[in-house]
Amino acid sequence: AQSVTQLGSHVSVSEGALVLLRCNYSSSVPPYLFWYVQYPNQGLQLLLKYTTGATLVKGINGFEAEFKKSETSFHLTKPSAHMSDAAEYFCAVSGSNFGNEKLTFGTGTRLTIIP
Amino acid sequence: DAGVIQSPRHEVTEMGQEVTLRCKPISGHNSLFWYRQTMMRGLELLIYFNNNVPIDDSGMPEDRFSAKMPNASFSTLKIQPSEPRDSAVYFCASSPRGTGGSYEQYFGPGTRLTVT
């Protein structure tokens, strides 16, 4: 079984500042990890994913995340926030074997950018 | 590619009526997922199919909900009879997952259902 905890349901950062959204996971099998973004009245869009290999993963819009197995974390970062980054962000985990492929989502973090 | 297509985008119905939500996955994808999103419960997986076969329906709330996937390019989620507590945004997602795949899911724009 898998679960995800996102710390902080709301995060506010100033434009140009570092964005850090936290995600911790639990999985009984090697996990696949994902970050999705949801803009108002839209579906979820994949930002980045970790499956195997390099633990630092780069995604779209300048975001990246690092898989840290020892900390069971997959935090999302962006060096410099833009106004267009304001959205809700979801971390998700799935297993890496057949039968564990369904995604389990966190409760989401709403990111607000302060001008 | 057109992406995942859902219809209708908005549905307003009265309690007790039957509601049918439709989804066309991305061509070539062999897994399809139905989710429900509410403020109170967040994003919940209702059911998913692999190669048109239901794999896990443990998230379906009750017998009023049913889902079908008659072929690789079409799926429906039906609520009969509908209740006000079914009001939510329903998302369909598809995945190209095959053996050893990474389970990346592509979401449709959602159907906003309001039951009065």
Interface residues (C-beta under 8 A of the other chain):
Chain A: Y32 F34 Y36 Q42 G43 L44 Q45 L46 K49 T51 F90 S94 F98 G99 E101 K102 L103 T104 F105 T107 G108
Chain B: V4 S31 F33 G42 L43 L45 Y48 I55 D56 F91 A93 S95 R97 T99 G101 S102 Y103 E104 Q105 Y106 F107 G108 P109 G110
